[in-house]
Every structure is written in structure tokens, then in C-alpha cells.
């Protein structure tokens, strides 16, 4: 679902989830429909002092603890984190716990309101792959264009109290926002004079089109360095992830530790371990930079 901030996307999602009453119309839910609702503010409703295991036990009090631990492990909650209070978690880990709780009821309809806001690069990729394989239906509100391109096959536009199909792709929608932003910057007195005098003249239309093109050109110029850096970071991340995978394979191979004539923990092995740690650290730094760049670009879109 597309639409400007404040257009009512999140409100509509809450109505679809059955958490809010609509002012008009009806919500009819099929008896076999099981809804999984991810709210962008859901992490604030997790109990800070409760652990992931406690959250699950409250939802499934009759379930064996080992079964709950197995479910948590699928989402990366293992060891001490299973019993750690949620207050110690990052926003990304809290979002991951929300997804862990969301799938307990095996939903066949997912309502996702800004699901990638707090996720790092690996978690975003994992979510995209999971949604691509999900056999049910997905309704999503997101500023993450990559997610929308890879997961969604239909775009709906929310605005002025209506919901309608959007003919075009996400890039068409972005270009429409650019044009609308350019027209909104035109002086208010000039359109009033034109309205009083009749339809706009060809010269006036040319000026408007020229202003729109100039506005779009300025926006592209402002975004260009961020886009270029984002593409560069993605390229480097791809190379580093491949390198880390090769190093992991090397360190997982018993032959690495049983070289004939080599002392245990020799310099070659130490260099490999150090290289792997340094690569992982660089990946973490670049993932943080990627998220910051993506947030900057998303903010530029919202400001139009």
C-alpha cells in the first residue's frame, strides 16, 4: 500500500487486523483466515523485563519448554539470550522477536506495517526470502523499495479516504511524488490569476513543466552521491560476504588444523582467524552505513 505520510495506511492496517473500528463500511473476516499483524510500534509493547522464553510461555502455556526453545532458536535466540530481559535487546532483536511471536498461530494473511525499519541487512534479506516463499497473502506498508520490488505484485494507493489500484511500478510512484512536489512549490498567486482568466496558456504550462523538470533534476542531484555510495557499499558487502563464507569453510575444514609438520595454532591458522574476525567487523560497519544511507534516501522521499 502506497500513500503519503498521514494518508491513513497504518489506520487501514489496524482496521484490517481488527484492532480498530472503521468509521464507515464493513470488515468481513473469513472463518479460516488467521492474521499475523506486524506493527511498526510493536516493539514498544514488549514487556521489558520479560525474556523471549517468557513471552512465548504466556502465549503457549501448555507447550513444553524444549519446544518453545526450538522455536526461538529458528529466529536466532539461543543460549543466554533465551532468558535475557528484552530491555537488553536492540530494536532489531526486538523486531525479530515480534516475528517469532507472530508466526506461532501459522497465519495465512500477513499484515506488515513497516516491517524492515529496525532490521539489519542480513535480517532484511532473510525476511524477503521468507515472504517470497510464504504461501499465504501479504499486505505491506513500507518505505523499503527493494522489499516492495521483490515481494509485492500489486500496488494500492491510499489517499483522500479512498483505496485504489495504482497503475505502474514503484518508480512511477516516486516520479509522481517528484512532480507533485514541484507543482506544490509554484507561487500560489499565479494559479489564482490563471483560474480567473480561464485555462492555463501553453506558455504557462511550459513554465510549469520546466519548473517540474528543474525540481526533479535538483532532487536527483541531491540524491546522486547517496545512491552512488549505497551501490558501492552493496558491492563491497557482496565481496566481503563471499570472503567470509570462504573463510568459514576453511575454518570448518579439519584439514586446516592438521597440516603435516605445522605446530598447533601456527601463524597461518592465526592469520586466518584474524582475517575472518576483521572481515566480520568490516561487514558490520558497512551494514550500519548501508542502513544510514537507506534512511537518508527514504527521508528525502518523505520530505517531497
KOLSEZA-97028 format. One record per residue (C-alpha): residue number from 1; residue in one letter; y, z, x. Coordinates in steps of 0.25 Angstrom, whole numbers. Layout:
<bators>
+-----+---------+-------+-------+-------+
: num : residuo :     y :     z :     x :
+-----+---------+-------+-------+-------+
: NUM :       a :     Y :     Z :     X :
...
+-----+---------+-------+-------+-------+
</bators>
This chain:
<bators>
+-----+---------+-------+-------+-------+
: num : residuo :     y :     z :     x :
+-----+---------+-------+-------+-------+
:   1 :       x :     0 :     0 :     0 :
:   2 :       x :    14 :    -4 :     5 :
:   3 :       x :    27 :     1 :     2 :
:   4 :       x :    40 :     7 :     7 :
:   5 :       x :    40 :    22 :    10 :
:   6 :       x :    43 :    29 :    -3 :
:   7 :       x :    37 :    17 :   -11 :
:   8 :       x :    26 :    26 :   -17 :
:   9 :       x :    14 :    23 :    -9 :
:  10 :       x :    10 :    37 :    -6 :
:  11 :       x :    12 :    41 :   -20 :
:  12 :       x :     4 :    30 :   -25 :
:  13 :       x :    -7 :    34 :   -16 :
:  14 :       x :    -7 :    48 :   -21 :
:  15 :       x :    -8 :    43 :   -35 :
:  16 :       x :   -20 :    34 :   -31 :
:  17 :       x :   -26 :    47 :   -25 :
:  18 :       x :   -24 :    55 :   -38 :
:  19 :       x :   -15 :    65 :   -31 :
:  20 :       x :    -2 :    61 :   -39 :
:  21 :       x :     0 :    56 :   -53 :
:  22 :       x :     7 :    43 :   -55 :
:  23 :       x :    20 :    42 :   -64 :
:  24 :       x :    14 :    30 :   -71 :
:  25 :       x :     1 :    23 :   -72 :
:  26 :       x :   -13 :    28 :   -71 :
:  27 :       x :   -22 :    31 :   -60 :
:  28 :       x :   -37 :    28 :   -63 :
:  29 :       x :   -48 :    32 :   -53 :
:  30 :       x :   -62 :    27 :   -54 :
:  31 :       x :   -72 :    38 :   -54 :
:  32 :       x :   -79 :    33 :   -42 :
:  33 :       x :   -66 :    32 :   -34 :
:  34 :       x :   -66 :    42 :   -22 :
:  35 :       x :   -52 :    43 :   -16 :
:  36 :       x :   -49 :    46 :    -2 :
:  37 :       x :   -34 :    49 :     0 :
:  38 :       x :   -27 :    50 :    13 :
:  39 :       x :   -13 :    55 :    12 :
:  40 :       x :    -3 :    54 :    24 :
:  41 :       x :     1 :    68 :    22 :
:  42 :       x :   -13 :    73 :    20 :
:  43 :       x :   -13 :    79 :    34 :
:  44 :       x :    -3 :    90 :    30 :
:  45 :       x :   -12 :    95 :    19 :
:  46 :       x :   -24 :    98 :    28 :
:  47 :       x :   -25 :   113 :    30 :
:  48 :       x :   -20 :   116 :    44 :
:  49 :       x :   -29 :   128 :    47 :
:  50 :       x :   -42 :   121 :    41 :
:  51 :       x :   -51 :   113 :    50 :
:  52 :       x :   -57 :    99 :    47 :
:  53 :       x :   -70 :   106 :    44 :
:  54 :       x :   -64 :   116 :    34 :
:  55 :       x :   -56 :   104 :    27 :
:  56 :       x :   -70 :    97 :    25 :
:  57 :       x :   -77 :   110 :    21 :
:  58 :       x :   -67 :   112 :    10 :
:  59 :       x :   -69 :    98 :     4 :
:  60 :       x :   -85 :    99 :     6 :
:  61 :       x :   -88 :   114 :     5 :
:  62 :       x :  -103 :   111 :     3 :
:  63 :       x :  -105 :   102 :    15 :
:  64 :       x :  -112 :   106 :    27 :
:  65 :       x :  -103 :   109 :    39 :
:  66 :       x :  -110 :    99 :    48 :
:  67 :       x :  -108 :    88 :    38 :
:  68 :       x :   -93 :    91 :    38 :
:  69 :       x :   -93 :    91 :    53 :
:  70 :       x :  -100 :    78 :    54 :
:  71 :       x :   -89 :    72 :    44 :
:  72 :       x :   -78 :    78 :    53 :
:  73 :       x :   -84 :    72 :    65 :
:  74 :       x :   -83 :    58 :    60 :
:  75 :       x :   -68 :    60 :    60 :
:  76 :       x :   -67 :    66 :    74 :
:  77 :       x :   -67 :    80 :    70 :
:  78 :       x :   -77 :    87 :    80 :
:  79 :       x :   -79 :    99 :    88 :
:  80 :       x :   -67 :   109 :    87 :
:  81 :       x :   -59 :   100 :    78 :
:  82 :       x :   -68 :   102 :    66 :
:  83 :       x :   -64 :   117 :    65 :
:  84 :       x :   -50 :   115 :    71 :
:  85 :       x :   -38 :   118 :    61 :
:  86 :       x :   -31 :   105 :    56 :
:  87 :       x :   -18 :   111 :    61 :
:  88 :       x :   -22 :   107 :    75 :
:  89 :       x :   -25 :    93 :    72 :
:  90 :       x :   -15 :    81 :    74 :
:  91 :       x :   -11 :    73 :    62 :
:  92 :       x :   -21 :    62 :    66 :
:  93 :       x :   -32 :    72 :    66 :
:  94 :       x :   -28 :    78 :    52 :
:  95 :       x :   -27 :    63 :    46 :
:  96 :       x :   -41 :    61 :    52 :
:  97 :       x :   -46 :    74 :    45 :
:  98 :       x :   -40 :    69 :    32 :
:  99 :       x :   -48 :    56 :    33 :
: 100 :       x :   -60 :    65 :    36 :
: 101 :       x :   -58 :    73 :    23 :
: 102 :       x :   -54 :    60 :    15 :
: 103 :       x :   -68 :    53 :    17 :
: 104 :       x :   -76 :    65 :    12 :
: 105 :       x :   -77 :    60 :    -2 :
: 106 :       x :   -81 :    46 :     2 :
: 107 :       x :   -69 :    39 :    -4 :
: 108 :       x :   -69 :    25 :    -9 :
: 109 :       x :   -54 :    24 :   -10 :
: 110 :       x :   -45 :    28 :     1 :
: 111 :       x :   -30 :    30 :    -1 :
: 112 :       x :   -23 :    31 :    12 :
: 113 :       x :    -9 :    35 :    14 :
: 114 :       x :    -4 :    32 :    28 :
: 115 :       x :   -18 :    35 :    34 :
: 116 :       x :   -14 :    32 :    48 :
: 117 :       x :    -1 :    40 :    50 :
: 118 :       x :    -8 :    51 :    59 :
: 119 :       x :   -19 :    43 :    65 :
: 120 :       x :   -20 :    39 :    80 :
: 121 :       x :   -24 :    25 :    84 :
: 122 :       x :   -39 :    27 :    84 :
: 123 :       x :   -39 :    34 :    70 :
: 124 :       x :   -31 :    23 :    64 :
: 125 :       x :   -41 :    13 :    69 :
: 126 :       x :   -53 :    22 :    64 :
: 127 :       x :   -46 :    23 :    50 :
: 128 :       x :   -44 :     7 :    50 :
: 129 :       x :   -59 :     5 :    53 :
: 130 :       x :   -63 :    15 :    43 :
: 131 :       x :   -55 :     9 :    32 :
: 132 :       x :   -60 :    -5 :    35 :
: 133 :       x :   -74 :     0 :    33 :
: 134 :       x :   -71 :     8 :    21 :
: 135 :       x :   -78 :     3 :     9 :
: 136 :       x :   -68 :     8 :    -2 :
: 137 :       x :   -54 :     5 :    -5 :
: 138 :       x :   -42 :     9 :     3 :
: 139 :       x :   -27 :    11 :    -1 :
: 140 :       x :   -18 :    13 :    10 :
: 141 :       x :    -3 :    16 :    13 :
: 142 :       x :     0 :    14 :    28 :
: 143 :       x :    11 :    10 :    38 :
: 144 :       x :    -1 :     6 :    47 :
: 145 :       x :     0 :    -9 :    46 :
: 146 :       x :   -13 :   -10 :    55 :
: 147 :       x :   -21 :    -1 :    45 :
: 148 :       x :   -16 :   -10 :    34 :
: 149 :       x :   -19 :   -23 :    40 :
: 150 :       x :   -33 :   -18 :    44 :
: 151 :       x :   -37 :   -10 :    31 :
: 152 :       x :   -29 :   -15 :    19 :
: 153 :       x :   -32 :   -29 :    12 :
: 154 :       x :   -21 :   -27 :     1 :
: 155 :       x :    -7 :   -22 :     1 :
: 156 :       x :     0 :   -16 :   -10 :
: 157 :       x :    15 :   -14 :   -11 :
: 158 :       x :    21 :    -1 :   -17 :
: 159 :       x :    35 :    -1 :   -21 :
: 160 :       x :    45 :     2 :   -33 :
: 161 :       x :    34 :     8 :   -41 :
: 162 :       x :    24 :    -3 :   -40 :
: 163 :       x :    12 :    -7 :   -32 :
: 164 :       x :     9 :   -22 :   -30 :
: 165 :       x :     1 :   -31 :   -21 :
: 166 :       x :     8 :   -35 :    -8 :
: 167 :       x :     6 :   -50 :    -5 :
: 168 :       x :     6 :   -50 :    10 :
: 169 :       x :     2 :   -42 :    22 :
: 170 :       x :     7 :   -30 :    29 :
: 171 :       x :    16 :   -39 :    38 :
: 172 :       x :    22 :   -46 :    26 :
: 173 :       x :    25 :   -32 :    20 :
: 174 :       x :    32 :   -28 :    33 :
: 175 :       x :    40 :   -40 :    33 :
: 176 :       x :    45 :   -38 :    19 :
: 177 :       x :    49 :   -24 :    23 :
: 178 :       x :    58 :   -30 :    34 :
: 179 :       x :    64 :   -40 :    25 :
: 180 :       x :    67 :   -29 :    15 :
: 181 :       x :    73 :   -20 :    25 :
: 182 :       x :    82 :   -32 :    30 :
: 183 :       x :    87 :   -34 :    16 :
: 184 :       x :    90 :   -19 :    14 :
: 185 :       x :    99 :   -19 :    25 :
: 186 :       x :   108 :   -30 :    19 :
: 187 :       x :   122 :   -25 :    15 :
: 188 :       x :   122 :   -20 :     0 :
: 189 :       x :   135 :   -26 :    -4 :
: 190 :       x :   131 :   -41 :    -1 :
: 191 :       x :   119 :   -41 :   -11 :
: 192 :       x :   128 :   -36 :   -22 :
: 193 :       x :   138 :   -47 :   -20 :
: 194 :       x :   127 :   -57 :   -20 :
: 195 :       x :   121 :   -52 :   -32 :
: 196 :       x :   135 :   -53 :   -39 :
: 197 :       x :   137 :   -67 :   -35 :
: 198 :       x :   123 :   -72 :   -38 :
: 199 :       x :   110 :   -75 :   -30 :
: 200 :       x :   112 :   -74 :   -14 :
: 201 :       x :   117 :   -86 :    -7 :
: 202 :       x :   108 :   -94 :     3 :
: 203 :       x :   117 :   -89 :    13 :
: 204 :       x :   116 :   -74 :     9 :
: 205 :       x :   100 :   -76 :     8 :
: 206 :       x :   101 :   -82 :    22 :
: 207 :       x :   109 :   -69 :    27 :
: 208 :       x :    98 :   -60 :    21 :
: 209 :       x :    87 :   -67 :    27 :
: 210 :       x :    94 :   -67 :    40 :
: 211 :       x :    96 :   -52 :    39 :
: 212 :       x :    82 :   -50 :    35 :
: 213 :       x :    77 :   -58 :    47 :
: 214 :       x :    86 :   -51 :    57 :
: 215 :       x :    81 :   -37 :    51 :
: 216 :       x :    67 :   -42 :    53 :
: 217 :       x :    70 :   -46 :    67 :
: 218 :       x :    76 :   -33 :    71 :
: 219 :       x :    65 :   -25 :    65 :
: 220 :       x :    55 :   -34 :    73 :
: 221 :       x :    63 :   -32 :    86 :
: 222 :       x :    63 :   -17 :    84 :
: 223 :       x :    48 :   -16 :    81 :
: 224 :       x :    44 :   -26 :    92 :
: 225 :       x :    44 :   -16 :   104 :
: 226 :       x :    36 :    -6 :    96 :
: 227 :       x :    26 :   -17 :    91 :
: 228 :       x :    24 :   -22 :   105 :
: 229 :       x :    22 :    -9 :   111 :
: 230 :       x :    12 :    -6 :   100 :
: 231 :       x :     4 :   -18 :   103 :
: 232 :       x :     4 :   -15 :   117 :
: 233 :       x :    -1 :    -1 :   115 :
: 234 :       x :   -12 :    -6 :   106 :
: 235 :       x :   -17 :   -16 :   116 :
: 236 :       x :   -17 :    -5 :   127 :
: 237 :       x :   -24 :     4 :   117 :
: 238 :       x :   -35 :    -6 :   115 :
: 239 :       x :   -37 :    -8 :   130 :
: 240 :       x :   -38 :     7 :   132 :
: 241 :       x :   -47 :    10 :   121 :
: 242 :       x :   -57 :    -1 :   127 :
: 243 :       x :   -55 :     6 :   141 :
: 244 :       x :   -58 :    20 :   135 :
: 245 :       x :   -71 :    14 :   128 :
: 246 :       x :   -76 :     9 :   141 :
: 247 :       x :   -73 :    22 :   148 :
: 248 :       x :   -80 :    29 :   137 :
: 249 :       x :   -92 :    20 :   138 :
: 250 :       x :   -92 :    23 :   153 :
: 251 :       x :   -91 :    38 :   152 :
: 252 :       x :  -102 :    37 :   141 :
: 253 :       x :  -112 :    30 :   150 :
: 254 :       x :  -121 :    40 :   158 :
: 255 :       x :  -121 :    30 :   170 :
: 256 :       x :  -107 :    33 :   172 :
: 257 :       x :  -111 :    47 :   176 :
: 258 :       x :  -124 :    43 :   184 :
: 259 :       x :  -119 :    34 :   195 :
: 260 :       x :  -128 :    33 :   207 :
: 261 :       x :  -122 :    41 :   218 :
: 262 :       x :  -110 :    45 :   211 :
: 263 :       x :  -107 :    60 :   210 :
: 264 :       x :  -106 :    66 :   196 :
: 265 :       x :   -91 :    65 :   191 :
: 266 :       x :   -88 :    56 :   202 :
: 267 :       x :   -74 :    49 :   203 :
: 268 :       x :   -78 :    37 :   196 :
: 269 :       x :   -82 :    45 :   184 :
: 270 :       x :   -70 :    54 :   184 :
: 271 :       x :   -61 :    41 :   185 :
: 272 :       x :   -68 :    36 :   172 :
: 273 :       x :   -66 :    49 :   165 :
: 274 :       x :   -51 :    50 :   169 :
: 275 :       x :   -49 :    35 :   165 :
: 276 :       x :   -55 :    38 :   151 :
: 277 :       x :   -46 :    50 :   149 :
: 278 :       x :   -34 :    43 :   154 :
: 279 :       x :   -37 :    31 :   145 :
: 280 :       x :   -39 :    40 :   133 :
: 281 :       x :   -26 :    47 :   136 :
: 282 :       x :   -18 :    34 :   136 :
: 283 :       x :   -25 :    29 :   123 :
: 284 :       x :   -20 :    42 :   117 :
: 285 :       x :    -6 :    39 :   122 :
: 286 :       x :    -6 :    25 :   117 :
: 287 :       x :   -11 :    29 :   103 :
: 288 :       x :     1 :    38 :   102 :
: 289 :       x :    10 :    28 :   106 :
: 290 :       x :     4 :    18 :    96 :
: 291 :       x :     6 :    28 :    85 :
: 292 :       x :    20 :    30 :    88 :
: 293 :       x :    23 :    15 :    89 :
: 294 :       x :    16 :    12 :    76 :
: 295 :       x :    24 :    24 :    69 :
: 296 :       x :    37 :    18 :    75 :
: 297 :       x :    33 :     4 :    69 :
: 298 :       x :    30 :    10 :    56 :
: 299 :       x :    43 :    18 :    55 :
: 300 :       x :    50 :     5 :    58 :
: 301 :       x :    43 :    -2 :    46 :
: 302 :       x :    47 :    10 :    37 :
: 303 :       x :    61 :    10 :    41 :
: 304 :       x :    64 :    -4 :    36 :
+-----+---------+-------+-------+-------+
</bators>
